[in-house]
Amino acid sequence: MTDPEALPSPAGWICTVCGAGVPPGDGQSGPGSCVACGADPQAIEIAAAILLVAGRGAYEDLSKLLAGDDAPKGRILDLTGDAALSRMLERAAGYRAGRIVRQAAGDTGTTPAGPFRLPVEDATATFDHLLLRNLLFCAEDPWAVVDEIARRLAPRGTFVLQEIFPWPIPAITAESPPGEDGVARTRPVSGGVRYPLRFEIGADVIDRFASWGVMAEFYRPGLALDPAYRRAVLVGERS
């Protein structure tokens, strides 16, 4: 994969979804939303990761990637639920959007109980690009999620998994301890929704992906402009 340092940063001055300007935000919460396509910082961050794994660092934003010779080809499954991202990526042939069914409770959610499976009709279907969000930390079994992602990648297929990973990334994935009141902690995701914080994801997920022949890494899109940037996106490619 391309050196992440050579890629555009979502903390900069352009939107990695459409290429328009991004206001600087309030100085506390990072960049604001795109003035043109409405992409919020999460969408801008995951778009930067897509440029890493699918665009090989040759494009500044998704609109240019999709119009270029290197536009993603094959089957693209987008399970992020991100409207701005979907509006842009639906230009690509083979694109389809779906959603992970979660608990109906208003302020919590989780992946379904039992073995984790992608929400597609064909249990053996593989994809050339998988886009995912908020799966590992709230899963009953994060290793089952890793296995399903790896199993569903076609040869040379890529994935992008956006979560709020702890930074620095711990070496070992471990269950998250409850809060001081003994109640399971939750983590905000978007729109006021909170998911249960079951696991702190560690670098050992890289080894798990490697056992499937998938080269994975943690990518920090905003690091080039902000040395204190603490977010990470997990990206990978199958051999």
N, C-alpha and C positions, 0 to 999 in steps of 0.2 A: 504494500500500500504506500501511498504518497506520504512524504514527511509532513506531519501536521503543522509544523512551524511555517510551511510555505503557503498555507491556506488562508483565505479571508477569515476574519474573526467576527462573530456575531456582536461583539462589544464595540465594533467600529462604527463607521459612518454609512454603511450601505446595508440593505436588507438582503440576506442570503437566500431569501425566497424569490423576490421580484427585482431586486437591484435598486429600489428607491431609497430615499434617505430614512434614517432611523434617528429620532431625537435622543439626546443623551440620558434622559430620565432625570431623577431627582438627586443623583449623586450617591444615593444609598442603596437603591434596588437595581442598579445596572441600567441598561438601555431601555427605552420605552418601546412602544409598538410601532410598526411600520406605518408611515403616513399614507401609503398607496394601497397595499393589499391587506392591511390589518393584522399581519403576522405579529404575534406577541413574542417576548423573548424566548419562550420555549420553542416556538416554531422556528425562529431564527437560528437557535442553537442546533436543532435537529437537522435543519437544512444544511448547515455547515458540515455536519457529519455525513450527510448524503453526498455532498460534494467531495468529501474525502474518499469514500468507498466506491462511489459510482463515477464521479467526474475526474478522479485521479489528480485533483488539484489544478486542473486547467481552466476552471470556470469560476467566476466571481459569485454567481447566483444561479438558482435553479432555472430561471427563465432562459438564460443563455445556454445552460447545459441541455435543456430539452429542445432547443433550436439548433444545437450543434450536431456534429457527426457522432459524438459519443453519447447521445441521448440513451438513457437506460432502455434496454430491449428485453423482451421476454416477460415473464409473469412477475408483477409487482403487487404485493399484498400489504396494504396500509391499515394497521390496527391502532393507530395513534388517536383517532377521533378528532384530529386537528383540522378545522374547517379551512383555514388559510392554506395549509399544506395540501389538502385534498384539491382545492380549486386549481392549484398550480399543477400538481402531478397528474390530474385526470387528462392532461394533454398527451400523456405518454400512452402509447399502445400497450395493451396488456395490463393496464392499471385497474385495480379493484380495491375498494375500501370495505372494511368490516369493523366489527367491534367485539371486544371481549365482554361477555355477560358477567356482571358482577352483582353483589348483593344489592337489594333494592333499598336498604336503609339510607336515610337522608345524608348522614355525615360519615358513613364508613363504607368501605367496599373491599372486595377481595376477589381473587381468581376463584373459579368454581372449585368445590370440593372434589376429591378424586384425582385421577391422573390428568394432568393438564394437556389439553389438545387445542390446536388452532381451530377457530370457528369456521371451518370450511367443510363442504359436503364430502369431498373425497379424502378419506383418511390416509391415502398414500400420496397425495399431490405434493409436489415440490415447487419452490419458487426461486426466482432469480434475485429478487430483492424483498426483504422483509423489514418492515418499519413498525416498531413496537414502543410502548411507553408504560411505565409503572407496573411492572410484573413481578420482579424478583423479591423486593423487600416485603411485599404483602402476601406472597404466595404461601400456601400450606407447605409446599415442597419446592423450593427454588431450583433444586437439581432436576426435577421433572420438567420445569420450564426450560432450562438450558438444553436438556436432551431433546425436547420437542422442537425448539428453534433449530438446533443443529440437524436433526433428522429431516426437517422440511426444506433445507437448503439444497438447491440443485448444484451440480459441479460448477465451481467459480461463482456460486451465489453469494450474496452479501447480506448482512443484517445490520440494523442500527437499533439499539435499545437505549432509550432515554429514561433515566431515573435520577433521583437525588441520591447519588452515591456518597458515602462518607469520604472526606478527604482529610488527610491522606488515606488511601485505600488500605484497610487492614489486610494482613496476609491471609487470614482464615475467615471464612463465612461463619457467623455465629448467630444464635438466637438473640434477639434484642431483649434486654431485661425490661421488666415492667417499670412504670413510673413510681414515684415515691409513695403514692397512695395504693400501690399494688395492682392498679388497673393497667391493662395493656396500653402502651402509647400509640398515638396515631401520627400520621404525617400528612400535611396539606399537599394537595396535588394541583388542582385548578378549580375555579368556579366555586370556591368555598367547600369543596369536597375533601374529606380526609379518609385515608386508608389506614388500616392497622399496620403498625410497624412491627413485623414479626422477625425480620432478619436484618443484620448489618452485613451487606454483601462484601466479600473479600476478594483478593486477587486470585484465590484458588479457582474461581470460575473460569479463568483463562486456561488452566490445566484441564478442566472438564471439557471445554470446547475443543482443546487440542486433541483429546482422546477420540473425538469424532472427525478429526482432520480439518478443523476450523481454526484458522489463525485469528485470534481476537486480541484486542487491546483497549485500554481506556484512553479516550481522546478528550482533551480539555480545550474546547474551541476558542474560549476567550483569553487564553493564557498569553498570546502574543502582545496584547495591549494592556492586560491587567495581571501583574505578577501575583496578585492575591486571589485570582479567580479560583473558586473552590468547587465548581461543578464539573462533572465528567459525563461522557456518553460512552457506552460500550459498543464497539463496532467490530465487525469481523468478516472474513471471507473464507469460503470453503475451497479446499485445494482440488 
